[in-house]
């Protein structure tokens, strides 16, 4: 069975949604694969599973004649075979399941599904900034909290987990409704400004060109592949001259596998280089996001928020289709811009500068 796997052949059993088996090989079922890609892309944007199911049903897309079940969607989202990876007994095979989902999208989804293990979203209350806010002082996560007043009124906050666990942090808790509205107002104000949006687009285009020109990852991969091919040629020469030891043959197989993996990574990097996004596409990304309802707007645009007692720093996402690392975001800063005044439990009391620097 292991030899069958190493040859990239299907070993039998249940074939997951999106694939089919032809002559002992797993192949992509393109019709269903499009559904899988849709599920991953929507979830990566922040669309809830129930809404993904609703959209699929409205499109007339069913699973075995019935609407997709939540568990089915979650199983699809957590299955790394869709990224081309199959594991068996601590061994990884990348030659059995052809990837349906790009690795960058899979990683975004994996991080989201992992973070959702730690606390469930309330069915009655949605925290718009969940998993987005960090303390600007101690770096701890700022999570949802609730309390009940003497009159029985339930009040909800965002609270620094460092301070909650007595690490010495002095970050005050923030009323949920106030902070969420403040973030939304600032996003719409900043990104809705024509001059600001133009500045963002120009900076991202410049960054895109710079990364394409530099692309050190591609250069290093090509160099490593060249060295690997030289090593393969040296072993082949030795074999042709009568050297056929088991050690040499084992090393040859290792180098050939390494060379295949390098070729795969090189193709990925070259695809990034070849894929340029236009000025119009970047503008469309932000303008479209600003038209979404609050939760989708935040999921599209906000990468992270650093929260202080008197100011906040919003790190924005770049368009997901841009060939940049997922880790890249940017900070908008306008030295002339002032925060509005909110006289409420520890958030933004008085007027303070809203930091504005492009930070890549």
LINWO-V466359 format. One record per pair of residues at least 24 apart in sequence whose C-alpha atoms are under 7 Angstrom apart, sorted by the first residue. I is the first residue (numbers start at 1). GAP is how many residues later the second one is. Records with the same first field share a line. If there is no record, write none. Layout:
BEGIN
I=GAP ; GAP
END
This chain:
BEGIN
8=87 ; 88
9=87
10=86
26=70 ; 71
27=71
28=70
33=67
37=63 ; 64
40=37 ; 69
43=66
44=61 ; 64 ; 65
45=254 ; 255
46=250 ; 253
77=32
78=32
128=52 ; 167
129=51
132=171 ; 172 ; 173
133=171 ; 172 ; 173 ; 174
134=171 ; 172 ; 173
135=25 ; 171 ; 172 ; 173
136=170 ; 171 ; 172
137=32 ; 171
138=24 ; 31
171=137 ; 138
172=137 ; 174
173=173
174=171 ; 172 ; 173
175=170
188=102
201=78 ; 81 ; 82
212=61
218=48 ; 51
221=41 ; 45
225=34 ; 37
228=27 ; 31
272=51
275=48
277=45
282=37
285=34
303=26
309=37 ; 38 ; 39
310=37 ; 38 ; 39 ; 42
311=37 ; 41 ; 43
313=42
328=32
329=31
330=28 ; 29 ; 30
331=25 ; 26 ; 27 ; 28
332=24 ; 25 ; 26
333=24
END
